[in-house]
Structure formats: C-alpha cells, structure tokens
Amino acid sequence: MFAAAAARLIEQRRRSFTLRKTMKRLWISFFLLSGAAFSQAPEAHRQLEQWIDQRAPEFSQVSKEIWGYAELGYHEEKSSALLQSELKNAGFRIQAGVADEPTGFIASYGEGKPVIAILGEFDALPGLSQAAVPDRSPVTVGGPGHGCGHNLLGSGAALAAVALKQYMEANHVTGTLRYYGTPAEEGGAGKVYMVRAGLFRDVDVVLHWHPGDRNGVNNGGMLAITDAKFKFHGVAAHAAAAPERGRSALDAVMLMGNGIEFLREHVPSNTRIHYIISNGGLAPNVVPDTAELYLMARSPYLATLDQIWARIEKIAQGAAMMTETTLEMHIVSSDANIIPNDVLAKVAQKNLEEVGGFRYTTEEVHFAEELQKSLPPELRRDLHSTEKVQPLHPFDPNAPMASTDVGDVSWNVPTIGFSAATFVPGVGAHTWQAAACAGTTIGQKGMVVAAKALAVTAADLFANPQLVADAKADFAKQLQGKKYESMIPPDQKPPLDYHKQ
C-alpha cells in the first residue's frame, strides 16, 4: 500500500514538474514574442531615433541659448540666426527673410515630391523672464521669457529635420524636406503671412509640435481668434469748466465694454472675449479726445467667430454714435482654428506610442516637487504621467484651449501635431513655471520625444505615397462646405513692432 501511494505521489510530482516546465516555456515564448512585437519598430524608425539621441545634446544646448535670448515676435534675430546656422551646417539650403518677415526663413533639403514640412517657432512672451529654478526668480524684472517653450519647439523641430536629412541621404530617399522658421506666433500671426506669400502652396503635409505637460497627438482643435484695437476720437475740453464742449473718447470705450458684457449672454458658451483699456486718456480733468480698447475674441470655429465679430463691430459703432465720436478699428492679428486630419492622426498616435515618454531623474523629481508647490493643489498631477502617452481623443469644442497661427496653415495643407511633456505636470503655458521648465533638462527631454515623433512620422510619409494621398483625401473631406478667409486685411504687412504698438 505504501509503495503504491509513493508511486502515485511520484507520478503527481512528475506531472506537476512537466506542467511547470511547459508553462515556463510558454511564458518565455510569450515574453520573447511580446518583446519582439514591441521592438518591431521599422528599421527606419530605430535609425532615426538613434541619430536623434546622438544629436540631442547639441540641440538641447541650442534650446538653452534661445531660452536665454528670449526675443519677442519679429525681433528673434539671434534665435533665428542660430537655427539657420545649425540647419545650414547640416546641409540645408536657407531662404531667409521670407514673407516680409526679417526673422522668417525656410530650410530645404532634397527635391521633388512629396514635400514634407516641419514647423519651428522661437519667439518669447513679454513679462515672463524667469531663471531655471522652481521659485519665481526673473532673470530681468519685467523682461521677456519663454513661457510657452518656443525655445524647445524650434530646436526640437530642427533636431527632427537634421536627423531626417541624415536618414534621407543615407537611404537615398526621394522628396523634399523643409523646416519653416516661423516668427511671432504669440500674437503676430507670422504663419498667416507665410501662407499669403504662397510658401506652403506645394507642400503635401505639415507636421508640428508644441510644449505642454503631457504627451499626446493634437488632431485639430484650438480656438480661432481675432484681435483688434478700437480707437475712438472725440473732442477735448475742460472737464469742469466746459464739459459740454467735450466729446469723450473714454465714454465710447466704456460704453463699448459695457456692450460687450451684455453680448456675452448671447454667444456660444465656448466663446472667449477679453479686453483691456490700452488708452484711457491722460488726465482726469481733461475730456479725453482719444481712447482705445484692445480686444480679443475666440471661438472653436472660424465661421462662428466671424458672426460674433460682426456683432462686436456693431457694438463699437454704436458706442461711437452715442458719444458723437469717430471710430478707427485696426486688426492686429487673426488665427484660424486647426482643421483635423484623421488619417495623419492615426499614424501620429502609433508613432508617439512607439517613441513613448520619459522618466525624471532624482534631481528632476526634486525640481518638479518644489515647482508644484507654487500650483494650487487641484492642479498638481502625478510626475509619472510624463512616462505615458495620452490616448487619441476626438476634438472637444468645449475643452479649454488657446489659439495658434498653425490653424491657418491647416486650412491650406493637411496638418497634424504633437504635444510633449516639457512642463512639470500641472503647469500651464504662458506662466513663469513654464518658462522655468523650458530652461531645464525636463524641457529638453520632452523636446527629444517630440523630435522623434516628428521624424518617424515624416519618414512614414516619405516611404508611403498612399498615406500622403489618403491624408489629402481626408483634408478635402474635412474642408467640404467650409471657407477659409483671414480677418487680417489682404494688404496688411506683418506688424513687426506689434508688441510696442
């Protein structure tokens, strides 16, 4: 009996061992296959990512130098010159001073079709000077700073372009690669004037990216915007001795502002209208003969914004009639919303997930934790989110958004964009916290993620003519029944000193 029981036990253990051995083999096979699946990025992608990693230190330094220059729109002389120099040294042909923009340029490599363009920006914002430290410490009090991370944007796009050129050259890839150095994105509508000059007429696809606090694909969105200065002209008079002789331009400004407040009730809830009194007179005892209101209006859709803007103009005209003043309106800038492209979005999402995010070092964690102390508790997000890629979301017209002149490009060429986690999670653009991050390794790591995503997506477009054709077909579908027309007057030149006006 004992012998039989022992035999059964031995047999059970043998079977258990065999089962465990079989399961182990299955798990090993699974992991090997999984590893193969996850590493099966096309050879072109791996090659590009390696070249980007090799040149990342060089372009991180470029981004740091542009961060230090912190030049305002249309005055980015040093920033533009540095990027032009890097691209020229890499073998690109440079066309400078395009579209009547002294700091605008195009860098080209190759010839023929397809023509794939990558957008670069490099302008800073007024008043956001900031050292690369986690507390409010301006480098120059009141000076400009890269609170939108355009030092990273222009440098990361150039890094992608240089790696792509190296790949095209090594693999005899046909087609034309272009880098568009686009100035004055922050309110100067630099790309609008480039579109008008016909600089995108032969481009097949445009790729772009923007700094943010997460990694994701931006398929459409952003708000169409028009901003203008409404200047009223009246009659000056002594405010106490002869008020009846005066016609107050300030009264007109105040009435216009009051009318705008009543208008808010009768526009779509995702409309944004904001303004300042940029000139309210010189002395309280003088009836102001000139006064000015500087206003911006935004909407997710260009057609909706056009209707709202027509009502804003009527309010201004009514204010002038009520005060017996005259009105002078000057459009400063206008950007369209971004037209989505579902074909390009799917490719971009696949490639961004392949590239992946990045992890913080111990020093970067310390910086991020200290910086997050300056944020409200509800905005502080998990630092590990930089390791992830956001799923591809459909455009939500009610989500919080800003505006960009990339929109005008997207109405003329199939366009897709990326966002990369260059800011500490929870940090928003146009803040001193964003400017601080843009000067650190955190920003530079996010920049490299964006460069890789741009480069591998461009490689796919060069390799697959059908993909380009499908993107163009989706572009035509998205534009069906829509009309593009900029609010900027056709004869208006780039406002080179718009920050001073």
Buried (B, 14 or more C-beta within 10 A) or exposed (E): EEEEEEEEEEEEEEEEEEEEEEEEEEEEEEEEEEEEEEEEBBEBBBBBBEBBEEBBEEBBEBBBBBBBBBBBBBBBEBBBBBBBEBBBEBEBEBBBEBBEBBBBBBBBBBEEEBBBBBBBBBBBBBBBBBBBEBEEEBBEEEBBBBBBBBBBBBBBBBBBBBBBBBBBEEEEBEBBBBBBBBBBBBBBBBBBBBBBBEBBEEBBBBBBBBBBBBBBBBBBBBBBBBBBBBBBBBBBBEBEEEEEEBBBBBBBBBBBBEBBEEBEEEBBEBBBBEBEBBBBBEEEEBBBBBBBBBBBBBBBBBEBBBEBBEBBBEBBBBBBEEBEBEBEEBBBBBBBBBBBBBBBBBBBBBBBBBBBBBEBEEEBBEBBBEBBEBBEEEEBBEBEBBBBBBEBEEBEBEEEBBBBBBBBBBBBBBBBBBBBBBBBBBBBBEBBBBBBBBBBBBBBBBBBBBBBBBBBBBBBBBEEEEBBEBBBEBBEEBBEEEEBEBBBEEEBEBBBEBBEE
